[in-house]
Amino acid sequence: MADDIFDKVFSVFSRDDTGAGDQKHFLRQVQKALSTNKYGKFYKLKTGDVDVSFAYFIYDIYRTIVPVTSFMKNPAQLEKIRQITVEAYLDKASFEIAKRLRPEVVSRQVATANPQEYTKLLQADMAALTAAFDRNRTLVVNRCYALISAFCTFANFDFEGFLKKFDPGLKMIQGYIPKFLPLKGSIIAKHLEAFRATAAPLNVDGDWKTVFAIFKTALNGVDLIPFEQWQSLVLALRDVQNSGIMDLICQETYKDPLWQGKVVKIDDNLVQAWFEAKRAEIQGFIGGIADNQRGAKVKSLANAIFGTFDVTRLLGYTVKENAPYVKNGLDGLVHAAPLNYLSAFMEDFIEKELQDLCDILLIRGQWTNITLSREMSDAYNVLKDLPPVILEFDENLADTGKDGPRLKNALFRVDRDKSQVRYINSITAGLNDRAEEIISSATGALVVIGRHLKQLIDDFQKKPNDLVINWKELGLVSKSPLLERMQEDCKKVNYFVQLMQISMA
C-alpha cells in the first residue's frame, strides 16, 4: 500500500505542472492509507495523536532487550564479540593461530621467549591468519557482523527517552505500570523517525542463531536473552515495518507525501577493521621486543664502557631534565642519554687514554702511508674539538643560557596555555638537531679511528711491518704493552660506536 502511494506521488511530482493541489491530493492518499493500514490504530487522524497502543508496542520491545543494553555499551565486551565473530568462522588450524595471537597470550610469551625467534613466529602467524581469510570467508564474517552491529545499534536506541514522551514518570522497575497517554505526532515524529531508521537494518532472515551463539560465548555460556523472544520481536518489527505505518505517520505529521525515512548505516566490514587493528597490535608487540632488545644492548654496552648504565655528565640536556617534557606529552630532549654518554666518553677515555695513545702513534710513529696517518689525525682532531662544543651546548639550557629560561617559563605555563606546546617543541627540535649533529660528528670520527686502530693492530703483528716501521721504539714509551693497549682501546671505541648507533636508532 505504502509503496503504491510512493510510486504515484513521485510520478506526479516529477511533472512540470505540479502544484499545491496535487500535494493535498496525495496527502489525502496518505491519510486514506493510514485509515486502512492494519496498524492504523497507532495513529488517530482526527486528533493527529500517536496512540498509546504504539507506546505499548515500543514498551514490549524495550522490556525484551533492556537486559542487554548495558552489555552493548561495554567497549570491552564489544571487542570480545568482534574477536569471537572472526574466530567463529576459522578452521581448526587457523583458530589455533588466532588464539596464539591474542594479546594476553602474546604478553605472556614475550616475557620468556627468545626475542628473535618469537618475532619471526608472530610475523609468520600473522601472515598465515591473513591468508586464511579468502573472499568467501570474509563475506560470511562481515554478513554476520552486520547483524551484530544492527543488534547493537538497535539495543542502544534511547527507548526510555522515547517512552517518557508518553509517560514522563516512566520507571523500568518491576511492578511499575506505565501510564501512557496519546501524544501529538508533531512531538514524537523525530523520535519515531529515529526508531524507524534504527530498526530498519534488522534483517529477519539473517543468521541470528549464530549471532546469539556468539553472544553466549562472550558471556561465558549465559544467554543474552531467550532466542525465541528475539525471533518473535524481529518478526513483529518486520510486520510493522512492511506495513509502512511509520512512514505514513511521518508523512502525515510532516505534511509531506514525499518524505522518506533514512536507515542507520551499519558497520559491516569487520574483517578489514579487525585485521588492521590486529596488525597494529602485533606490530606493537614486535616493536616492544625490539625496544627491549635495544634497551638491553644499550645497558650491556654502557656497562662494558663505563661500568654503569646510568651516566649523567651534563646539567641541562639530561634524562632527568627531560622528565617534565615527557610528563606533558612533549617531544623533549630526545638525545639526552647518548649525548651524556658521549660527554662521559670524552672525559674518561678520549682525553685520558686515546689522546696519549694518539700522541704515540701519530707523533712518534713513522708511517709508510702519510694519507692514512693524516686520516686518523683528522678524526682525532674532530674529537679533540668537541668538549667545548658540548659544554657550550649544555650551558645554553642553564638559567643564564639562551634557551633555558624560555623553556622553563613555557613549561610552567603549558598546562594552562596549550599554545606553548608548539613553542616548546620548536625550541627542543633545534636542540635535538644540534645534539644529533654533535653525536654524528663524534661517531663518524670514532669509526675512522677504530678502523685505523684495527689496521695498526694487524700491522704490529706482521713481520715485516708495512704501515709503521718503528713499533719497537713506540712500545718503549707506552705506559702498558702497546699491542694489548691498542686492542683494548679498539674494542672500547667499537663498543662506543655501537652504543651511539643503537641509542640513535
Summary of the structure (lengths in Angstrom):
residues: 505
radius of gyration: 38.1
end to end distance: 70.2
largest distance: 120.1
contacts: 1485
relative contact order: 0.08
helix: 73%
strand: 2%
